[in-house]
Amino acid sequence: MGKKSSISINKSKEKRQARKLEQRRIADAMSQVTSANKIEDLAALCKELLVYQTKDLQVEMLIQRVNQLDKNVLNWAIDLTERNMKKLYETCAWGWNKERKVEEMTDDSAWYIIAKEKNGTLLAFSHFRFDMDYGEPVLYCYEVQVEAAGRRRGLGQRVLCVLEKLARVTRMRFVRLTALTHNPSAYAFFKACGYSLDETSPPIEEAAHYEILSKAIDTNDSQKDEETSQTEKCPLSDGMKAVSVNTQQS
Ligand SMILES: CC(C)(COP(=O)(O)OP(=O)(O)OC[C@H]1O[C@@H](n2cnc3c(N)ncnc32)[C@H](O)[C@@H]1OP(=O)(O)O)[C@@H](O)C(=O)NCCC(=O)NCCS
């Protein structure tokens, strides 16, 4: 073999360095995900958003790991998902498989936001996870489901605000989610909340029955979050229907 020129030596050095940097980036990202999953009290990181009030609605939200959820609440979430989604799943290649959905919803890594009225009526929930996705730390929103009676009152949007705040303070790069292409109301909802087609979504030519939507999270804002007043409006949404309430006073 001939002697390597100084140009090719430099090139391999650069490649090695780039590989090392990439390995470090992935290791850092994984440690961010691990740290987020270890947080004992996620609610404490976004408590100013967990009370949602309009003139005819008083909602409180709690955030729990799946294994901390009350059995009845988990069963309600599974039932609501079936009521909202079964037909939509049945009309695409996924089909509805309740066992598989329950398995997904009860996975150890599942976190839940549960929204209920002051009188205890359960109104909405989100199943989410902190995870690595295509080499990046993301908050993946598996479900956002609102009872028919609770819709178009800003609750879904508030739930997304909570997810975005959690993503920001735990330094996740995106809130990402999978949406069915034949669910136009969900698409309108996510679009209104600032979500757009993610680069990991299947190419349009594939005409897949789902797409990946996301919102990039500016993690530099997390410091600002610590400093903002507890009575600030949800910072990510235009036209919110209610203001946040200072939960420290209640
Ligand atoms: C999609 C869903 C989560 C929206 O929740 P929601 O609490 O009703 O939404 P919000 O009131 O916060 O809506 C915020 C904005 O999104 C848009 N939007 C919400 N629902 C919409 C609909 N059905 N059609 C068109 N736009 C809609 C509107 O711009 C709305 O603002 P506006 O009411 O001031 O016009 C709820 O309809 C739902 O649970 N649907 C069934 C389950 C589902 O499809 N989940 C999503 C896939 S996992």
The ligand as an SDF file (V2000), in Angstrom:
LIG
                    3D

 48 50  0  0  0  0  0  0  0  0999 V2000
  -58.7190   16.9310   18.1590 C   0  0  0  0  0  0  0  0  0  0  0  0
  -59.0910   17.2740   19.6180 C   0  0  0  0  0  0  0  0  0  0  0  0
  -58.0140   16.7020   20.5310 C   0  0  0  0  0  0  0  0  0  0  0  0
  -59.1390   18.8010   19.7510 C   0  0  0  0  0  0  0  0  0  0  0  0
  -59.3630   19.1360   21.1100 O   0  0  0  0  0  0  0  0  0  0  0  0
  -60.2610   20.4020   21.5220 P   0  0  0  0  0  0  0  0  0  0  0  0
  -60.1670   20.5730   22.9830 O   0  0  0  0  0  0  0  0  0  0  0  0
  -61.6140   20.2590   20.9460 O   0  0  0  0  0  0  0  0  0  0  0  0
  -59.4970   21.5640   20.7340 O   0  0  0  0  0  0  0  0  0  0  0  0
  -59.4260   23.1060   21.1120 P   0  0  0  0  0  0  0  0  0  0  0  0
  -60.7410   23.6000   21.6100 O   0  0  0  0  0  0  0  0  0  0  0  0
  -58.2620   23.3310   21.9960 O   0  0  0  0  0  0  0  0  0  0  0  0
  -59.1460   23.7310   19.6750 O   0  0  0  0  0  0  0  0  0  0  0  0
  -58.1170   24.6670   19.4060 C   0  0  0  0  0  0  0  0  0  0  0  0
  -58.2360   25.0820   17.9560 C   0  0  0  0  0  0  0  0  0  0  0  0
  -57.9890   23.9440   17.0980 O   0  0  0  0  0  0  0  0  0  0  0  0
  -58.8570   24.0120   15.9510 C   0  0  0  0  0  0  0  0  0  0  0  0
  -59.8200   22.8980   15.9950 N   0  0  0  0  0  0  0  0  0  0  0  0
  -60.0920   22.0650   17.0420 C   0  0  0  0  0  0  0  0  0  0  0  0
  -61.0140   21.1470   16.6890 N   0  0  0  0  0  0  0  0  0  0  0  0
  -61.3360   21.3830   15.4110 C   0  0  0  0  0  0  0  0  0  0  0  0
  -62.2560   20.7890   14.4940 C   0  0  0  0  0  0  0  0  0  0  0  0
  -63.0160   19.7380   14.8410 N   0  0  0  0  0  0  0  0  0  0  0  0
  -62.3430   21.3160   13.2490 N   0  0  0  0  0  0  0  0  0  0  0  0
  -61.5940   22.3740   12.8700 C   0  0  0  0  0  0  0  0  0  0  0  0
  -60.7010   23.0010   13.7100 N   0  0  0  0  0  0  0  0  0  0  0  0
  -60.5870   22.5060   14.9440 C   0  0  0  0  0  0  0  0  0  0  0  0
  -59.6000   25.3330   16.0570 C   0  0  0  0  0  0  0  0  0  0  0  0
  -58.8330   26.3300   15.4060 O   0  0  0  0  0  0  0  0  0  0  0  0
  -59.6160   25.5640   17.5580 C   0  0  0  0  0  0  0  0  0  0  0  0
  -59.7710   26.9190   17.9270 O   0  0  0  0  0  0  0  0  0  0  0  0
  -61.2820   27.5670   17.9120 P   0  0  0  0  0  0  0  0  0  0  0  0
  -62.1870   26.6080   18.6440 O   0  0  0  0  0  0  0  0  0  0  0  0
  -61.0800   28.8680   18.6340 O   0  0  0  0  0  0  0  0  0  0  0  0
  -61.6650   27.7060   16.4740 O   0  0  0  0  0  0  0  0  0  0  0  0
  -60.5020   16.7120   19.9820 C   0  0  0  0  0  0  0  0  0  0  0  0
  -61.4170   17.1390   19.0080 O   0  0  0  0  0  0  0  0  0  0  0  0
  -60.5490   15.1990   20.0670 C   0  0  0  0  0  0  0  0  0  0  0  0
  -60.2940   14.6330   21.1250 O   0  0  0  0  0  0  0  0  0  0  0  0
  -60.9010   14.5410   18.9480 N   0  0  0  0  0  0  0  0  0  0  0  0
  -61.0250   13.0960   18.9010 C   0  0  0  0  0  0  0  0  0  0  0  0
  -59.7200   12.3910   19.1090 C   0  0  0  0  0  0  0  0  0  0  0  0
  -58.6260   12.8310   18.1660 C   0  0  0  0  0  0  0  0  0  0  0  0
  -58.8050   12.9330   16.9560 O   0  0  0  0  0  0  0  0  0  0  0  0
  -57.4410   13.0830   18.7400 N   0  0  0  0  0  0  0  0  0  0  0  0
  -56.2740   13.5400   18.0080 C   0  0  0  0  0  0  0  0  0  0  0  0
  -55.4860   12.4340   17.4390 C   0  0  0  0  0  0  0  0  0  0  0  0
  -54.5380   11.5660   18.6510 S   0  0  0  0  0  0  0  0  0  0  0  0
  1  2  1  0
  2  3  1  0
  2  4  1  0
  2 36  1  0
  4  5  1  0
  5  6  1  0
  6  7  2  0
  6  8  1  0
  6  9  1  0
  9 10  1  0
 10 11  2  0
 10 12  1  0
 10 13  1  0
 13 14  1  0
 14 15  1  0
 15 16  1  0
 15 30  1  0
 16 17  1  0
 17 18  1  0
 17 28  1  0
 18 19  1  0
 18 27  1  0
 19 20  2  0
 20 21  1  0
 21 22  1  0
 21 27  2  0
 22 23  1  0
 22 24  2  0
 24 25  1  0
 25 26  2  0
 26 27  1  0
 28 29  1  0
 28 30  1  0
 30 31  1  0
 31 32  1  0
 32 33  2  0
 32 34  1  0
 32 35  1  0
 36 37  1  0
 36 38  1  0
 38 39  2  0
 38 40  1  0
 40 41  1  0
 41 42  1  0
 42 43  1  0
 43 44  2  0
 43 45  1  0
 45 46  1  0
 46 47  1  0
 47 48  1  0
M  END
$$$$
